[in-house]
Amino acid sequence: MVVGIQVVSAHPVLVRTVERILSHVRDFRTLTLLPALTEAEAARQQASPRLFLLDACSLRADLGPLTERCRSKSPSSKFLALLPPGNGSYADELRLFYWGIDGFVELHKSWQTELPQAIRSILQGQFWVPPDVMLAFAKQSKALLDVQLLPGHCLTARECQVLQLLMRRSTNKEISSTLNISERTAKFHVSNILIKLQLENSHSLAFDELKPKLRTSFP
């Protein structure tokens, strides 16, 4: 399957550089889509899953909500944020990871070498994020279970997988695609998780909703 990659950036030099980098990569099958200067331009293009490369240096919108809006137009898409050099904030990267961004590349001197590696990792279903972010996410998942889980209950291994996807704002359709299960089965798991965690809906698992409950585990 050929995966489309789309740069969303208002910086023409960055766009040309990314296109040049991708043109020399031969070990994964990708199609470089027309770049988009804005979110609106990206939304007007074919609504198929793709890998969005979001330029945090030129885009004025918060990348978190922007990611959710793009996913609503192109479900099951992946996201890689291109960050200004030296401005990477662990707390902000964790927040963006909750919003569904799958990787971060700082535009430092070696970013052109790192970018294909990050893209390859994400297309293989992995993440390209700092270890501290992954560790914090795992700790907060555990803290959520410790605080919210009904006494005498536990989550199955599959429910734990679904929970982590829910915490990153995945829809039932995206969960079914990621875990290779039916959408009906995904919905069943989600329902069980919400009951066991005493939550009304999956929106309660969003970063801003969880932070007050798990205050000690957030940066």
N, C-alpha and C positions, 0 to 999 in steps of 0.2 A: 504493500500500500504506500502510495506517495503522499507525504504530509506537506501541506502548505505552510510556509513560514511568511509572516507579514510583519514588517517593521512599522511601528506607529511612532513617528518622529517628525518634528518640524525643522530638524537640522539636516540640510541636504548633504553636508560632508559626511555625517555619521551614516546616513542612508547608503550613500555610495560605498563607503568603507565596508559596511555589513554585506552589501550585495557582492562586493569583490571577494570577501572572505568566503561566503557561501559558494561562490562559483568555483572555488578551488577545492572544495570538500567533496570527495567521491565515495566515502564509505557509508553514507546513509542516503536514502532516496527522499529528496525533498523537492518542492517546487516553490521558488521564490515568487510570492505574490506581489502585485503592485503595492508600493509603499503607501501609507496613509499619513497625511499631515496632521489629521485630527481623529478623535474618536468617531465623529460623525461620518467621516470618509470610510473608516474601517467598517462601520455598521452598514454602509450602503452596498458593500461588496457581498459576494455569495456567502450565505450563512452556513458554511460547512466548518467542521472542527479544524482548527489550525493551531500553530504555535505563534503566539503574539510576542514580539519583542518590543517592550514598552520603554521608551526613552524618558526616564525621569528627569533628565536635564532640560528637555524642551517642552514636555507636556505640563500644563499648569494644573490639571485636575489631580486630585488624590488618587493614586494608583489602586488603592483598595476598592472603593466603589466603582471605579472605571473598569476594573477586572470583572466585577459582578455584572455590570451592564453588558460588557462584551460577551460574557458567557451566556447571558440570557438570549443574545442574538445568535451565538454560535456555541451551543452546548457541547460539552466534553473537550473544549479547547484547553490548551496549556499556555502558561504565561512565564516569560522570563523578563525580569526588570533590569534595565541598564542604568546603573546608579552613578552619580558624580564621584570622582575619585576622592577618597579620604573622608567622605561624608556618610559612609555606611554606619547606621545606628542599629545596634543589636535589637533594641526595643522596637524600633520601627520595622525592621525586617521581620521580627516575630509577628507583629501586627499584620503586615502584608501577607505573611505565610498563612495566617488564619483566613485572610480574604481569598486565598486560593492561588497566590503566586507560587510557582514551582521552583524558581531559581533566581539568583542575583549575580550579576557580573558588574563589578566596579570598573569604570573606564580608566584604569591606571595603565602604566606603560606596557603591561603584558596582556591586556584584555583581548587583543586580537588572536592570541594563542589560546586563551581560556574559552572564548566564545564557542568554537566548535565543540569543545569538550562538554560544555554546559548543555548545548543543544542536544548532543548525542545522549547524554545522561537522561535528560527530560523525555526525549522521544522513546527511551527504553523503559519509561515508567518510574524513573528514580527522581530524586531531588538534587538540586545544586544550591545548597544553602549552607551557611556556617554550622559547624557541629554544635555550637552553643544554642543556636535556634532550635535544632532538632531535639537537643537535650531538654530545653525548656518546654517544648511542646509535649514531650513524653511525660515530664514531671506534672504538667498541668492536666494532662489526660488522667493521670493517676489521682491527682488531687481532686478532680471532679468526681471520680468514683468514690473516693473516701468521704466526700462531703454529701453527695446526692444519692448514692445507691441505697435502695431500700434494704433494711436489715434482713439477712438470710438469703439475699439474692446475689447473683454474680452475672457478669456478661460472658457469653460464650466467646470463643476465639473469633468467630465470624462477626459477632456483634461488636467486638473491640475494633475490628477493621472498619466496620460501618461507622462506628462512633468517630473515629479519626477523620473519616471523609466528611461526616456531618459537621464536625468542628471547623472544617475548611470550606463550608458552605456548598458542598456538593448536593445536587438534586438526586431524587430517586433514580432518574434515568442515568445520570452520570455514575452513580454508585453501581447500578446494574452493569454498565459498560466496563467500569474499572475492575470489578470483581467477577465478571463473566457469569452473572446470575440474571434471572428474569427480573423485570421491573416489579412484578408482583411480590417476588421473594424479597427484594430490597425494601419495599414498603412494609412488609411483615417484620423485618428486622428493625427498621426504624421505629415502628410502633412499639415493639418490645423494649427497645432501648429507652424510649421516652417514658414508658410506664415504670421501668426499673429505676430511672433517674428522677422520677417524680417531676417531669417537665411537661409543659402544655404543648410545646411545639419545638421544632428544630432551631428556630430563631433564638431560643434561649441559650444555644451553644455558641453564638457569635462572640467574638472577642470582647466587645464592649459590654455584653451581657454577663459574660463569665467573670470579668475582671473584679467587680465588687465581691463576688462570692469567693474567689480564690485570691484575695488581695495579697496574701503573703507569698504566693508563688509567681506573681507577675513582677517584671522589672519596673 
